[in-house]
Structure formats: structure tokens, C-alpha cells
Amino acid sequence: VGLGKTIEAGLVISQKWAERKRKMILIVPSSLRKQWQQELQEKFFIPSVILEAKSFNQKVKEGNLNPFNQDDAVVICSYHFARNKAPYLKQTPWDLAIFDEAHKLRNVYKTSNKIARELKNALEDAPKVLLTATPLQNSLLELYGLVSIIDDYAFGDLKSFRSQYARVNSNADPEQFLELKERLKPI
């Protein structure tokens, strides 16, 4: 809290908006949807629409066969809703996808994490911003997971990452740590 993640994301959204790149989505915990909408409006004067089952179905009834396809508003939805509508996400040519509380995606490399895997696949071609105050909690593999959301090829496969960086910690070879830091710079 208080790290400025929302402001930084708002600045990125504002820049894209000014460039007339308007296909943007914010995927957030459901409890934060209204807060994000309010922040975008009050601080950045950017319109947004919250998509949930009711509003999604209403837009379909009105003739919009893919309600994620908005030209005049940033789309805001929850992780669960985005996962349930993954085929619609995949059909939309996103200019930007922002994940708030992105640590929810850190275990995407595990087959049991269905939400993260489906969102990663649905938004694979979109530029992404991941917002989190707690990117790593248990293992360096969580870093692998978060980076793979942005760039699936940055570290290769899970086996390669494990063999190269599994022992990186405070007692590790400083060269290995510096190498990992360098590889993370572009991300």
C-alpha cells in the first residue's frame, strides 16, 4: 500500500490513451473493480467500464458480440471473470493488459494454476504491466512464473531456469546473481 502502483499504471494508461491506443484491460481482484474505475476517472479523466456477467450479457443483447471490444473505455474485470471469458479476451487486439495484484499469477508454471494459465494464453500477444507489492514469497520459481507472463522466452523452460538459478540466494555466487539481474533488466 502506498507504493504508487496505481499512479504508475494510470500514467501508462494515460500515455496509451493519448496515443489513441484504446484497447486496454485491467484485470483486478473483484473487490477492487470500483476503486480502479474511480481512480481512472478522478485522477486521469479516463472512462472505463466494468465487465461482469450482468453488464457483459446486456452488451451482447445490445448487439456487441464481444463486449471486451471497447473503443471508448478501459475495460475492468476480475480475474475469475476474465478467465471465464478467455476466448473473448483472445479475440480482442489489446494495446495493453494490466494485472493488479499480479502475484496471483506467480505460479503460472504449475499445471494446477488454471486461472493464470488461461489468462497467460488469452493475452499472450498483448503488452503487459504486472502490479504487485509482493512478487516473491516462497521461491525464486515465482519470479520465473511472473516473467513468463510477460515473455515466455526470457528464461527458457522451467527446467533450464531451475538448473541455472535454483541456488541463487544470499550465499550464492555473486556472478550468478548479477547474471539474473541483467536478464531481468529489459523486463
N, C-alpha and C positions, 0 to 999 in steps of 0.2 A: 504494500500500500504506500502510495506517495512517491513512487519511483519515476512517475511521469510517462508510464507506458501508454496511457490513453491519449495524452497530448502528442507523443511521438507518432502514434498511429494516426491521429487526427491530422497531423501535418503531412504525412504521406498521402492520406486520402485527399486532402486539400490540393496537393500538388497534382495528383492524377486528375482530379475534378477540373482543375484549371487547364490541364492538357486535353480536356474533352474525352478523357478515358473514364467512362461512367459505369462500366460493368464491374462493380465491386461487391464483395460479400464479406460480412463479418460473422464468424461462427463463434458463438459465446455460450457460456452456461446459461440455461434458460432464465435464471434469476437476474441476469444482467442485461437482458434484451432492452427493456425500457430505459435503463440507465444509459446505455450506449446511444439509443435514439435521442435522448435528451441532450447528451454531451455533444453529439454531432450537430444538433440544431442550435443549441445555445452558444457553443464555443466556436463553431466553424461555419454555421449557417448552411449546412449541407442537409438536404432532405434524405430521409430514409424510410424504409418500410419494413415492418416486422412480419416475417412469414411464419405462420403456424398453420395447423390443419384448417382452421376456420377461414382465415384470410386467403390461404392457398386455394381452397375449394371455391371460394367466392370469385377469385380472379379467373379460375378455369371456367366457371359458369358464365362469366362476362366475356368469354371468348379468348382469353390469353391461355394458350395450351401449355406454356411454360412460364409460370409466374416468377421464376428466378430471372427471367429475361426482362430486366427493368432498364430503361434509358434515362430516367429522371430521378432515381433514388438509389441509395446504397441499400442493399438487402441485408437484413439482420435476421439470423435464426439461431436456434440452439443446435448443439452437437447432435442430439438424437434426431431432431427433425431433418437436419442436413444428411445424416446417414440414411434415414428412411427415404429420402428423395434423391439419393445419389445419382440415379440415371438422369434426372433433370439438371443436376449440377454439371454433370459431364457434358451435356449438350450446350451449355452456355459458354461463350468465349470470354472468360473472365480476364479483366485487366489487372485485378488484384484480389487476393483472398487473404483475410486476416483472421488468425486464430487467437482469441483471448483465452488466457489460462491454458496455453499450449502444452503445458506439462502433462495434460490429459492424453497427449499423443505420444509421449516418450517411449512407450512400449510397443510401438507400431510393428517392430520386428518380430514380436511374438504372435503366433497364429491365433492365440486366444483373444487378441485385441481387435475385435471386428469393427468397431466404430472407427478407430484410427486407420485401419487398413482400407476401409471403404472410402473414407474421406481422402486419403492419400491418392487412391486410384482415380476418384472422381475429379480431383483437382490437380492432377499431375502436370498439366500444361500451364497452369496459372502461376504467375509470380506470387510469392507468399511472404507474409510477415507473421512471425510467431511471437506472441507476447507472453511472458511468464516471469515471475519473480523467483521461481524455484525450478530451474531447468534440470538440475541433477539432485537426486535424493538418495539413491541407493547404490548406483553403479554407473560406471563410465559408458556402459551399453546404452543408457538412456540418452546420452549425447549422440551416439550413433543413430538412435531412433529419431530424434528431433532433426538432425542434419539430413537424414534420408527423406524426411517430409519435403524439405526444400530442394535437395539434389540427391537423387538416388545413386549417383555415381561418385560422389565426393570421397567416400571411403571404400568403395567396392562392396563386396558382400560381407555378411556378418562374420563369417569365418576369418576373412582377411583382417577385418577390424580387430577381432579378438586376438589374433596372433600378433598383430603389431602393437596394440595398445592395452591389452588386458592388464599389464603390470604397471601402467602409469599411475603413480601416486606420489606422495611427498618423498618417498625413498627411491623413486625411480631414477634412471639415468637422465640427467638434465637435457641431454640431446634429444632423447625420445619425447620429452615434454615439449621442448621447443619446436620439434617437428610437427607435433599435433597442433600446437598453437598456430604455426604457419599455415597448415592446411585448413584451419578454421577461419583465417582472415577474410577470404572472399565471401564467406557465408555470414 
